[in-house]
């Protein structure tokens, strides 16, 4: 999805400026659940320009570990 990746990069850059002016994305991965006109669901991934497969896998793996840790922390705080 090379053309889509460039469009996503521009959109992410613009959104980031709204959230934290003066910062810019260096690398990013988007993971999206989409639904098409027929009602079929799918997962899409889009990555920043010039990212290798191991960059993408590494970032997704890191995000997964952060989410798992947050989930575990909430369970402990909630008593179990």
Helices and strands as residue ranges (DSSP letters): H 2-19, E 29-35, E 41-47, H 53-77
